[in-house]
Amino acid sequence: MNEFKIIPKIYFGQGSIKHLSNINVKKAFIVTDPFIVQSNMILKITEQLDKAEINYKIFSDIVPDPPIETIAKGINSMADFEPEVIITIGGGSSIDAAKGIKIFQEIIKNKINNENYEKPLMIAIPTTSGTGSEVTNFSVITDKIKNIKYPLVEDGLTPDESIIDPDLVLTVPKNITGDTGMDVLTHAIEAYVSTNSSDYSDALAEKAIKLVFKYLIKAYKDGSNVEAREKMHNASCIAGMAFTNASLGLNHGMAHILGGKFHIPHGKANGILLPYVIEYNSDINIIRNNKVSKNMERYSEISSFLKLSSYNPREGVKSLIIEIKSMLKALNIPTRIKDLNIKEEEFLNEVKDMAKIAIEDRCTSTNPKICTEGEVEKIFLKAYYGR
């Protein structure tokens, strides 16, 4: 028996942030990063809460790739306030941190047998179009000492409500638009070929892929294009719904450790790796002549619904890889790791350990092809040199 979960209620479209003035609570704990406060974007939240006469406390210590220590600080900050709702606004780091704060607070309360503890609701408000964290049961927490990102997967991590307001992403810088957009595409493609994919997740993944190919470069070139911004914001959320059900694959397993070791933005790491992982998973360099694999057919299906050249599965996979590399260039994202100014000697010293950790990553378990450490090491090397 299979299952498909749709948990968050989603409010979307311009002005959907106004929903906050309708929530029926007395106290809200806001989790965000310093930029949201300093740029006054936080006012979009607090103005709505003030209208509803809701008392609030702001925790704005979130940093990129939130470490365990930040989660602990957030728990301490929230403990005495006892909010009825946690509102998190920001990119994936803020939303992931808020999830960590909520779930670990619940674990602590359960450990001390606090029967009177009422779990706060969570409302997630993304200000980038990338992670899809506002609708997923995933959270990524970083161990800064080991430089390793740990993906947490737990139903209790899924927000109760999400607000997808394109007005919040109109000023996102070009480089972040490109990086996060490639994260959306990787989410959707990995969900589509995942061993846990289904008709339900496929429908969402396909729609997200189509939206990215149609609108990402438009949003990148003109950030004030409201239609492109809104479509990419929707694509991010839709891809999140796809992969929270189907899960991901090797691409994310590799991107987590690559980003953790060399401090590469997550979406950029995903985008650079994507053509090489597709090449590996599809077996186009192993299966010869007219023979095809199931994975080759799945990737070729993506080319078909994108109306790329795909007169046979092998051609379809090649067309998809070419189109992704073309998109990377249009977004000014390198097509090889070496171009990120990572020294060859340093990379080679880490590559074996990175391959081992990528294999052990939770996301890799649903990759469509069972892989070995040696194979993953070769993919890393191909991606480094651009072979």
C-alpha positions as CSV (number, residue, x, y, z in Angstrom):
1,M,0.0,0.0,0.0
2,N,1.3,3.5,-0.9
3,E,0.3,6.9,0.5
4,F,0.4,10.5,-0.7
5,K,0.3,13.3,1.9
6,I,-0.9,16.8,1.4
7,I,-0.7,18.5,4.8
8,P,-0.2,22.3,4.6
9,K,-3.0,24.6,3.7
10,I,-1.5,26.9,1.1
11,Y,-2.4,30.6,0.7
12,F,-1.0,32.0,-2.6
13,G,-0.9,35.0,-4.9
14,Q,-0.2,38.6,-4.4
15,G,-1.3,39.9,-1.1
16,S,-1.7,36.5,0.5
17,I,0.5,37.7,3.4
18,K,-2.7,39.4,4.7
19,H,-3.9,36.0,5.9
20,L,-1.8,36.5,9.0
21,S,-4.3,39.1,10.3
22,N,-6.9,36.4,10.4
23,I,-5.2,33.8,12.5
24,N,-6.8,33.2,15.8
25,V,-3.9,33.2,18.3
26,K,-2.6,35.4,21.1
27,K,1.1,34.9,20.8
28,A,3.4,34.2,17.8
29,F,7.1,33.4,17.7
30,I,8.8,34.6,14.6
31,V,11.9,32.8,13.2
32,T,13.9,34.7,10.6
33,D,17.3,36.0,9.6
34,P,19.0,39.4,10.3
35,F,18.5,40.6,6.7
36,I,14.7,40.2,6.9
37,V,14.7,42.5,10.0
38,Q,17.3,45.0,8.7
39,S,15.5,45.3,5.3
40,N,12.2,46.0,7.1
41,M,10.6,43.0,5.3
42,I,9.7,41.8,8.8
43,L,7.2,44.7,8.8
44,K,5.1,42.8,6.3
45,I,4.6,40.2,9.1
46,T,4.3,42.4,12.2
47,E,1.9,44.9,10.6
48,Q,-0.6,42.0,10.0
49,L,0.0,40.7,13.6
50,D,-0.6,44.2,15.0
51,K,-3.9,44.4,13.1
52,A,-5.0,41.2,14.8
53,E,-3.6,42.4,18.2
54,I,-1.3,39.3,18.4
55,N,1.7,39.6,20.7
56,Y,4.9,38.4,19.1
57,K,8.6,37.7,19.8
58,I,11.3,37.8,17.0
59,F,14.2,35.4,16.9
60,S,16.5,36.6,14.1
61,D,19.7,34.7,14.7
62,I,19.3,32.4,11.7
63,V,22.4,32.0,9.5
64,P,22.9,30.2,6.2
65,D,23.1,26.4,6.6
66,P,21.8,26.7,10.2
67,P,23.9,24.7,12.7
68,I,22.8,22.7,15.7
69,E,23.8,25.6,18.0
70,T,21.4,28.0,16.3
71,I,18.5,25.5,16.9
72,A,19.5,25.3,20.6
73,K,19.4,29.2,20.9
74,G,16.0,29.3,19.2
75,I,14.6,26.7,21.6
76,N,15.9,28.7,24.6
77,S,14.4,31.9,23.2
78,M,11.0,30.3,22.6
79,A,10.8,28.3,25.8
80,D,9.5,31.0,28.2
81,F,7.4,32.7,25.6
82,E,5.1,29.7,25.0
83,P,3.7,30.7,21.6
84,E,0.6,29.2,20.0
85,V,2.1,29.6,16.5
86,I,5.6,29.7,15.0
87,I,5.8,32.0,12.0
88,T,8.9,31.6,9.9
89,I,9.8,33.9,7.1
90,G,12.9,33.8,4.9
91,G,14.8,31.4,2.7
92,G,15.2,27.7,3.3
93,S,17.6,28.2,6.2
94,S,15.1,30.1,8.2
95,I,12.3,27.6,7.5
96,D,14.6,24.6,8.2
97,A,15.8,26.2,11.5
98,A,12.2,26.9,12.6
99,K,11.3,23.2,11.9
100,G,14.3,22.1,14.0
101,I,13.3,24.4,16.8
102,K,9.7,23.1,16.8
103,I,10.5,19.4,16.6
104,F,13.3,19.4,19.1
105,Q,11.3,21.4,21.6
106,E,8.6,18.8,21.3
107,I,11.1,16.0,21.9
108,I,12.4,17.8,25.0
109,K,8.9,18.3,26.4
110,N,8.1,14.6,25.8
111,K,11.3,13.6,27.6
112,I,10.3,15.5,30.7
113,N,6.7,14.2,30.4
114,N,5.1,17.6,30.1
115,E,1.6,16.5,29.5
116,N,0.3,20.1,29.4
117,Y,2.5,21.1,26.5
118,E,0.5,22.2,23.5
119,K,2.4,22.0,20.2
120,P,2.4,25.3,18.4
121,L,1.2,25.5,14.9
122,M,3.7,26.5,12.2
123,I,3.2,28.9,9.3
124,A,6.0,29.1,6.7
125,I,6.5,32.1,4.4
126,P,9.3,31.6,1.9
127,T,11.2,34.7,0.5
128,T,13.1,32.7,-2.1
129,S,11.8,30.4,-4.7
130,G,13.8,27.3,-4.2
131,T,13.7,24.9,-1.2
132,G,10.0,24.1,-1.1
133,S,10.6,23.7,2.6
134,E,7.3,25.4,3.3
135,V,5.4,22.2,2.3
136,T,7.9,19.4,3.1
137,N,8.7,17.1,5.9
138,F,12.4,17.7,5.3
139,S,14.9,20.0,7.2
140,V,18.6,20.3,6.7
141,I,20.8,21.0,9.8
142,T,24.5,21.5,9.6
143,D,27.3,20.2,11.8
144,K,29.8,23.1,11.5
145,I,32.6,21.1,13.1
146,K,32.4,18.2,10.6
147,N,31.1,20.4,7.7
148,I,28.3,17.9,7.1
149,K,24.7,18.7,6.3
150,Y,22.2,16.3,7.9
151,P,18.8,16.0,6.2
152,L,16.1,15.3,8.7
153,V,12.9,13.6,7.5
154,E,9.9,13.5,9.9
155,D,6.2,14.2,9.4
156,G,6.2,16.5,12.3
157,L,8.5,18.9,10.4
158,T,5.8,19.8,7.8
159,P,4.3,23.3,8.4
160,D,0.6,23.5,9.1
161,E,0.1,26.5,6.7
162,S,2.2,28.1,4.0
163,I,1.9,31.5,2.4
164,I,3.3,31.8,-1.1
165,D,3.2,35.6,-1.8
166,P,5.2,36.6,-4.9
167,D,5.5,40.2,-3.6
168,L,8.1,38.8,-1.2
169,V,10.5,37.6,-3.9
170,L,10.5,40.6,-6.3
171,T,13.8,41.9,-5.0
172,V,15.7,38.7,-4.8
173,P,19.1,39.2,-6.4
174,K,19.9,37.5,-9.7
175,N,22.5,35.1,-8.4
176,I,20.1,33.8,-5.7
177,T,17.3,33.6,-8.3
178,G,19.4,31.4,-10.5
179,D,20.7,29.2,-7.7
180,T,17.4,28.6,-6.0
181,G,15.7,28.1,-9.4
182,M,18.1,25.2,-10.1
183,D,17.2,23.8,-6.7
184,V,13.6,23.7,-7.8
185,L,14.5,21.9,-11.0
186,T,16.6,19.3,-9.2
187,H,13.8,18.7,-6.7
188,A,11.3,18.1,-9.5
189,I,13.5,15.9,-11.7
190,E,14.7,13.8,-8.8
191,A,11.1,13.4,-7.6
192,Y,10.1,12.3,-11.1
193,V,12.7,9.5,-11.3
194,S,12.7,8.5,-7.6
195,T,12.0,4.9,-6.7
196,N,9.1,6.3,-4.6
197,S,7.5,8.2,-7.5
198,S,3.8,7.7,-8.2
199,D,1.2,9.1,-10.6
200,Y,0.4,11.7,-7.9
201,S,3.9,12.9,-7.4
202,D,4.6,12.7,-11.1
203,A,1.8,15.2,-11.9
204,L,3.3,17.7,-9.5
205,A,6.9,17.1,-10.6
206,E,6.0,17.5,-14.3
207,K,4.2,20.8,-13.7
208,A,7.1,22.2,-11.7
209,I,9.6,21.2,-14.4
210,K,7.5,22.9,-17.1
211,L,7.2,26.1,-15.0
212,V,11.0,26.2,-14.4
213,F,11.9,25.8,-18.0
214,K,9.3,28.5,-19.0
215,Y,9.9,31.1,-16.3
216,L,13.3,30.8,-14.5
217,I,15.4,32.6,-17.1
218,K,12.6,35.3,-17.4
219,A,12.7,35.8,-13.6
220,Y,16.5,35.9,-13.6
221,K,16.7,38.5,-16.4
222,D,13.9,40.7,-15.0
223,G,13.3,40.4,-11.3
224,S,10.3,42.8,-11.5
225,N,8.5,40.4,-13.9
226,V,5.6,39.6,-11.5
227,E,4.3,36.8,-13.6
228,A,7.7,35.0,-13.8
229,R,8.3,35.5,-10.1
230,E,4.9,34.1,-9.2
231,K,5.2,31.1,-11.5
232,M,8.7,30.3,-10.0
233,H,7.3,30.7,-6.5
234,N,4.5,28.3,-7.3
235,A,7.0,25.9,-9.0
236,S,9.1,25.8,-5.9
237,C,6.1,24.9,-3.7
238,I,4.7,22.4,-6.2
239,A,8.2,20.7,-6.5
240,G,8.3,20.6,-2.7
241,M,4.9,18.7,-2.6
242,A,6.3,16.3,-5.1
243,F,9.5,15.4,-3.3
244,T,8.1,15.3,0.2
245,N,6.1,12.4,-1.1
246,A,8.5,10.8,-3.6
247,S,11.7,11.9,-1.9
248,L,14.9,12.8,-3.8
249,G,18.1,11.0,-5.0
250,L,21.8,11.0,-5.4
251,N,22.0,14.5,-6.7
252,H,20.9,15.9,-3.3
253,G,23.1,13.3,-1.5
254,M,26.1,14.7,-3.4
255,A,25.1,18.3,-3.2
256,H,24.7,18.2,0.6
257,I,28.3,17.1,1.2
258,L,29.7,19.2,-1.6
259,G,28.0,22.3,-0.3
260,G,29.0,21.5,3.3
261,K,32.6,20.9,2.6
262,F,33.2,23.8,0.3
263,H,30.5,26.3,1.3
264,I,28.8,26.3,-2.0
265,P,25.1,27.5,-2.2
266,H,22.9,24.5,-2.2
267,G,21.1,25.3,-5.4
268,K,24.3,26.0,-7.2
269,A,25.8,22.7,-6.1
270,N,22.6,20.9,-7.3
271,G,22.6,22.6,-10.6
272,I,26.3,21.9,-11.4
273,L,25.9,18.2,-10.5
274,L,22.5,17.6,-12.3
275,P,23.8,16.9,-15.8
276,Y,26.4,14.4,-14.5
277,V,23.9,12.6,-12.3
278,I,21.4,12.3,-15.1
279,E,24.1,10.9,-17.3
280,Y,25.0,8.3,-14.7
281,N,21.5,7.3,-13.6
282,S,20.3,7.0,-17.2
283,D,23.1,4.6,-18.3
284,I,23.5,6.3,-21.7
285,N,27.2,5.7,-21.6
286,I,26.9,2.1,-20.5
287,I,23.9,0.7,-22.5
288,R,24.9,0.6,-26.2
289,N,23.1,0.3,-29.5
290,N,19.3,0.5,-29.4
291,K,19.0,-0.9,-25.9
292,V,17.3,1.2,-23.2
293,S,16.9,1.2,-19.4
294,K,13.9,2.1,-17.4
295,N,15.8,5.1,-16.1
296,M,16.7,6.2,-19.6
297,E,13.0,6.1,-20.5
298,R,12.0,8.1,-17.4
299,Y,14.4,10.9,-18.2
300,S,13.4,10.9,-21.8
301,E,9.8,11.4,-20.8
302,I,10.9,14.7,-19.3
303,S,12.3,15.7,-22.7
304,S,9.1,14.6,-24.4
305,F,6.8,16.8,-22.2
306,L,9.2,19.7,-22.6
307,K,9.0,19.1,-26.4
308,L,12.8,18.6,-26.7
309,S,14.2,16.3,-29.3
310,S,13.5,12.8,-28.1
311,Y,12.9,10.5,-31.1
312,N,14.3,7.7,-28.9
313,P,15.1,7.5,-25.2
314,R,18.9,8.0,-25.6
315,E,18.3,11.1,-27.7
316,G,15.8,12.4,-25.1
317,V,18.3,12.1,-22.3
318,K,21.0,13.8,-24.3
319,S,18.6,16.6,-25.2
320,L,17.7,17.1,-21.5
321,I,21.3,17.3,-20.4
322,I,22.1,19.8,-23.2
323,E,19.1,22.0,-22.2
324,I,20.1,22.0,-18.5
325,K,23.7,23.0,-19.4
326,S,22.3,25.8,-21.6
327,M,20.2,27.0,-18.7
328,L,23.1,26.9,-16.3
329,K,25.1,29.2,-18.7
330,A,22.1,31.5,-19.1
331,L,22.0,31.8,-15.3
332,N,25.8,32.4,-15.1
333,I,26.3,29.1,-13.1
334,P,29.4,27.1,-13.9
335,T,29.0,23.7,-15.5
336,R,31.9,22.3,-13.6
337,I,33.0,22.4,-9.9
338,K,36.5,23.5,-10.8
339,D,35.2,26.9,-11.9
340,L,34.1,27.6,-8.3
341,N,37.8,28.3,-7.5
342,I,38.1,25.1,-5.5
343,K,41.7,23.9,-5.6
344,E,42.3,20.6,-7.3
345,E,44.5,19.2,-4.5
346,E,41.9,20.1,-1.9
347,F,39.1,18.6,-3.9
348,L,41.0,15.4,-4.5
349,N,41.8,15.0,-0.8
350,E,38.1,15.2,0.1
351,V,36.5,13.3,-2.8
352,K,36.6,9.8,-1.3
353,D,35.1,10.9,1.9
354,M,32.5,12.9,0.1
355,A,31.5,9.9,-2.0
356,K,31.1,7.8,1.2
357,I,28.9,10.4,2.9
358,A,26.8,11.0,-0.2
359,I,26.0,7.3,-0.4
360,E,24.9,7.4,3.3
361,D,22.7,10.5,2.8
362,R,19.0,9.9,3.4
363,C,18.1,11.3,0.0
364,T,20.3,8.8,-1.9
365,S,18.2,5.8,-0.7
366,T,15.5,6.6,-3.3
367,N,17.9,7.2,-6.2
368,P,16.7,5.2,-9.3
369,K,20.0,3.5,-9.6
370,I,21.9,1.7,-6.8
371,C,25.3,3.3,-6.6
372,T,28.7,2.4,-5.2
373,E,31.2,4.7,-3.5
374,G,33.6,4.3,-6.4
375,E,30.9,5.3,-8.9
376,V,29.9,8.4,-6.9
377,E,33.6,9.3,-6.7
378,K,33.8,9.2,-10.5
379,I,30.8,11.4,-10.8
380,F,32.4,14.0,-8.5
381,L,35.5,13.9,-10.6
382,K,33.6,14.3,-13.8
383,A,31.7,17.2,-12.4
384,Y,34.9,18.8,-11.1
385,Y,36.8,18.6,-14.4
386,G,33.7,19.0,-16.7
387,R,34.3,15.8,-18.6
